[in-house]
Amino acid sequence: MEPAAVTTPPATVLAALMQQLEMRPEQLVARINERRARRGSFPLSLKAAYPWVRGKHPQPDNQADALAVLSARAGRCITASDAGWDAPRPRARHRHLDAPGDAPLEALLREISLGDIMDRRNLLMLTGAAATAPALALLLGPIAEAAAAPTTVRPSERLVSSIEAAVRGLREMDDSTGSADGDLTWGLGIWQSASRVVAQAHGHGPLVERLQTAYVELCEQVGWMLFDARQHPQAQRVYHTGMRLAVETAASLPTRHATANLVASTAYQAAWLGHHNDAAQLLDIASRTPDLPAAVAAVIADRRVYAAGRRHDPDAVLRFRDEALQHLGSPDEHTPWWATWLTKESVDAATGRAWLACDRPSQAVPFLSRRVEAVSPVDFPRDRLLAVLDLADTVHKCGDGDQARDLLDQAEGLIGTISSQRLLHRYKTLSATVAA
């Protein structure tokens, strides 16, 4: 004898009503769309009723249509109460990560530490004033009240050193493998855990200042990994969180320099995505940071080279290239560890990429050729892949399809060694263009 089938009771009043009427969500929407068509409205997706069945209230016009359809099906008047829609519409929960630049720091860090908020699919990329406001707030200096807050938990030397080491380890991992899923998961986990520590450690003192600097460095690194994974809204939220910390604390000079680097990386993302005004404004803010070490000023100038190329400003490309090389030629004793990556060859790469963006591929060839020769496929495979793709794009635009295909073959060999959705997307797009 077969066991009796187990039926799951309906989860909502509407689900129970539709079960009673033997009506599926798709059927409900199909009948609604017939009504919408008669008045010239666009049809709803056939999946539109599933959120209603799970408890979400439809918009007023959709609710009126749905009640009319349900009434026709039932042969009697179906009211909002009958469908479970008589209660007030549930209010969307406000999330601080939707606008980190405006959020109270403690509440923001607490929300981050809860986890999985960055997995949301409905985050939007912010542009214009919303994108640059957190950086502009840096120019006003820290909030006095926040700077005077007492320490809640005094961090230990061992804890701070561990966080600093974790940030450096994450950078080394990212340089060698790119933004692989496992690496990114690990990075976000460190970011969430560090947020909890920072939320408990306000106040002054060398250890707190080191902790704040490490957290800003961590925001820059995790933001870069999300950018490389083409998770652009998430990257922006992480960048803005680092800026928010700098605004609400009595930031030490190392923290402010790390923040300038973070703002420059935010600008690089904006330039990559074509948000040229945002990129220019962010880089202007970063360059105003006081007492910048020469290496940090060179990093910012290097980012300005690329941004100038993206907005088709050749005079600015030359000006910022000279500025970057001048800073590199005047080293001092205050170079942060995260700024040591920049070399003359790196500036060449930015210059070549800028000329390519300016539609001057012939000027880009010598710079990008030197970059391909200089960067190691073993130590920095992602940088090597980017350089090879840049050069392939350049020689293709110069009319040399054979060399472009040879370079794409090199790129295909490198793709298997790293994980970078940003460069994989570019490789596929460029391959299709060359093949055509």
N, C-alpha and C positions, 0 to 999 in steps of 0.2 A: 504494500500500500504506500503510495507516494505521500510525503509530508505536505501539509497544507501550505500554500504559498503565503509568504509573509509580506504584508503591504505596509509601506511607510506612511504614517498619517501626514496629511498636508501641513506644511510649515506655516502657512499664513491663511488669513480669511479668504483672500482672493484665490489662492491655490485650491482651497476646499470648495469654493463656489464653482470654479472651472472644472474641477473633478466631477462635481454633481451635474454640471451641464454637459459633461463629456466633450470638453473643448480644450484644445491644445493652445499654447501661447502663439504658435505660428498662425493658427486659424483665427485667433482674436485679431492679430495684426493685419492679416489679409482682409478681414471685413472692415477694419478701421481704414485701411488704404483705399478701399472702394469709396468710403465716404470722403476721404481727402481728395481723391481724384475728381469727384463731382464738383468740388469747389476750387479745383486747380492747385492744390497743395502737393508738394513733393511727398512720395511714399516714405514710410518708416521702414527701417530694416526689419526683416522677419524675426530677428532675435530681440527686438525692442521690448517685448513683454516679459522677458525672463527676469530682469531686475524688479519688475513690478510683482511678479510671483514670489520673489525672495523678500519682499517687504518695502522696496523703494516706491515712493509715490510718483505717478506720472505727472508731467506738466499739465496745467489746467485744461488746455484744449485737447490734449490726448486723453485726459481723464473723461471729459465729456463724450468724446467719441467712443471710448471703451464702454462707458455705462450704457450708451445707446445700443451698442452691439450686443452687450450682455443682456439687456432688456429684451431685445428682439429674439435672442436665443431662448430666454427663459419664458417668454410669453407673459411677462409681468414687469413692473417697474423695478429695476435694480438701482438702488441708491448708493451714494458714496459709503454710507455706513455698512451696507450689505457687502461691499468689496473691501472693507477694512480701511477706507481712506478718509474716515471722518475725523481722525486724530490730526493734530498739526503736523505739517511736513517736517521730518527730522532735519535738524540743522547739520550741515557739514562740519566736521571737527576741524578746528584751526590747527595747522601744523606749522611749527616755527621754521622748518626747513624749506617751506615754500618761499620765505623771504628772510634768509639768515641775517641780512644787513639791518633789519628792523627789529630783530628778536632780542629779548633779554638774554644775556649770555648764559646765565645759569640754566634757564629753562631750555635754551637751545642745546646746550651740552648734555643735559639730562635726556632730552628726546633722542639725540644721536646715540647715547649709550644704551638705549633700549633695544637697538638693533633693527635690522631688516627694513627700515624706512627708505633706504636708498634703492630697494628693489621695486619701488613703485614705478609704474609705467606711464603715469600721467603727469610727470614733472615736465614743465615747459622751460625752454631756454629763454632767459631774460635778456632784453636788449634795451638800448637807450638809457634813460635815467635809472631804471631799475638795475641795470647791469653795472653802472659806474658809481652809483650813490655810496655803496659800502667803501669803495676806495677813496672817494672824495671826503668821507668822514675822517679818514686818516690824517688829512691835512689840518683838521681842527684840533688834533691832539687827544689824549685819553680823557675819559670822563672822570671828573675829580672825585665824585662819590665812589665810583668803582675802584679808583686807584687807592683810596683810603680804607677799603674794606679789610677787616682783620682776616688772618689766615684761619681757615676752618680745620684743615689737616695739614701738618707740616710734612712735606715730602722728604723722604730720606735720600741720601747721596746715592745709595745703591739703586733705588727706584728710578731716579732721574737719569742715572748713567745707563740703566737698562733701556729706557725709552729712547735715549740718544742713540744707543747702539742699534736698536730696532729700526730707527729711521734710516741709518746708514746702510744696514743690511737690506732694507727694502729697496733702496736706491741701487745697490749692487745687483740685486735680483732682477730688477726691472731693466737695467742696462744689458743684462746678459740674455734674458728670455722675453722681454717685452711684457705686455699686460696680459699674461696668461690668466685663465679663469681662476686657477688655484692661487696664483700670486695676488690677484686682485681681491679675492676673498680674504686672504691673509692680511692684506693691507687695510681693507675696510675693518677687519676685526681689531687690528692694532689701533686704528683711528677711533673706533667706538670705545675701546678700553681706555685709551689715553684721554678721551673726552671726559670720562667719569673721574679720572684723577685730577684733571685740570679744574673741573667744576668744584672740587673740594679744596682747592689750594690757592685761594686768593691771597693778596697781601704783597709783602716786599721780601727782599733778601735774595742772595745769589742763587740759591737752589730754585726758588720760585721763578726767577728770571730765566734760568736755564730751562726749566720745564716749559715755560711759555714759548721760548725760542724753539725748542724741540717740537712743540705742538704746531707752530706755524710752519716749520720745515716739513712736518708730517702732512699737514694740509696741502702743501705745495706738491709733495711727492704723490700722495693718493689722488689728488686732483689731476695730476699729469697722467697717471695710470688710467683713470676713468676717461680722460680725453683721448688717450691712445686707443682705448677700447670703444671709442665712438659713443660713449655714454655722456653726451655733452651737458645736458641739464644737471646730471648728478655731479659732474666735475665742477660745474659752476657753483653748486651749493657748498661743496667742500672748500673751494677757494674762498667763498664769501664768509664761511665760518672762521677761517684763519684771519681774515680782515676784521671780523667782529671782535675776536679776542684782542687784537692789537688796539682797537678803538677803546675797549672797556678796561684796559690795564695800563699801568704806568710802565709802558714798554721800554725796556732797556735798549741800548744801541744795537746789540746783536739781534734782538727781536725785530726792531724796525728794519734792519737790513734784510733779514729773512722775509719780512713782509713785503719789502720792495721787490724781492725776487718772485714772491708769490703773485704780486700784482702784474709783474712782467709776464709770467706764465699765463695768467688769465688773459692778458692782452694777446699773447701768441694764439691762444685758442680762438679769440674773437677774430683775429686777422685770418686764421685758417678757414673760418666759417664765413668770411666776407663781411663781417661787421666792422667796417673800417673806422667809423667815427668812434665807436667804443674802444677799439684797440689804441687809437691815437691818444684818446683822453686818459686811458689807463696808464699808458707808457709815460705820458707827461707827469702824472701823479707819482709814479715810481721814481722818476728821475729827480724829483724834488726832495727826496728823502735826504736828511742832513748827514754829513760826514760819511758819505759812501766810500768804502774801500775801492781802490782802482779796479779790482777784479769784478766787483758787483756792478760798478758803473759800466764796465765793458759788456757784461751780460745784458744789461738794459739796452745799451746802444745796439748790440747785436740783434735783439728782438725788434728794435726800431728799424733796422735795415730791412728785415723781412716784411714788416708791416707797411713800410714805405713802398716796397715793390708791389704788394698786394693792392695798394690804392693807386698804383701807376704814377708814382712821384719820383722820377729818376734823380732829380737834384737832391732830394732827401736821402735816397739810397747812398749816394756818394758822400754826403755830409756825415751820415751816421756810421758809415763804414770807417771813415777817417777817425771819427770819435772813438769807435771801438778799438781800433788798432793803437791809437794814442794811449788809451787807458791800459791796454795790454803791455805796451812798451814802458809803462811807468809803474811797475809792481810795488806794493808796499808790504808791510808785515801783518796786515789785517785781513788776509784773504780767507773767507769762510770755506769750509771743506766742500760745500755744495757748488762753489763757483770755480773749482779747479778744472772743470771739464772744458772750459772755453779756451781755444787756441787760435792762432792765426788761420789754421785750416778750417776751423769751425766758422770763423768770420767769412772765409772764402765761400763756404757752403751757403751761408745766409745771403751773401752777395749774389752768387749764381742763381739761387732760388728767387731772389728779388728781380734779377734781370729776366728770368723766365716768366715771372708773373707780369712784368712790364711789357711782355711780347717782344723782347730783345734777345732771342735765343743765341744768336752768334756771340753776343757779349757774355752770355752765361757759360758757354762751353769751357773756356780755360779755367774758370773758377771751380766748376763742378768736376772737371777732369782731375784737378789737383786734389779735390776732396776724396774722390773715389780711390786715388792712389794712396792717400794718407791714412784713411780709417781702416782699422783692422776688422776683418770679418769674424775673428775669434773673440776679441775683447769687446767689441761693440757691434754685434751683428745687425741690430736695428738701425743704427746710424749708417752702417754700410748699405743696407737695403734702401734707405731713404736717398742716399747719395746716388746709387745706381739708378733708381727710378727717376730722380731728377735729371740725370744725364740722358737717360733713354728718352724722356719727354723732350729734352732740349734738342738732341740730334734728330729726332723725328721731325720736329718743327723746322729744323734746318734742311730737311729733305733727304736725310740719310736713313732710309728705312731699314737697310741691312744691319747697320750698327745698332739701331734701336732694337731690332729683334735679338741680336746677340746679347745686348744688355738685359733684355727681359728674360733671356734664358738664365743669365747670372742671377737675376732677381728671383726666379722660380726656385733655384737651388737654395737661396737664403730663406725663403718663406717657410720652408719646413723646419727651420731651426729656431724660429721665434714665433711669438703670438702678438700680433698687432692688427686689430681690426681696421684701424685707420689706414695702415699701409697695404693691407690685403685688399681693401676696397679700392685704393688708388691703383694697385697692380692690375686688378681686373678691369678697371675703367680704361687704363692706358693700353692694356693688351688688346682690348676690343677696338680702340682707336687705331692702333698700329696695324692690326689685322685688316681693318676696313680700308 
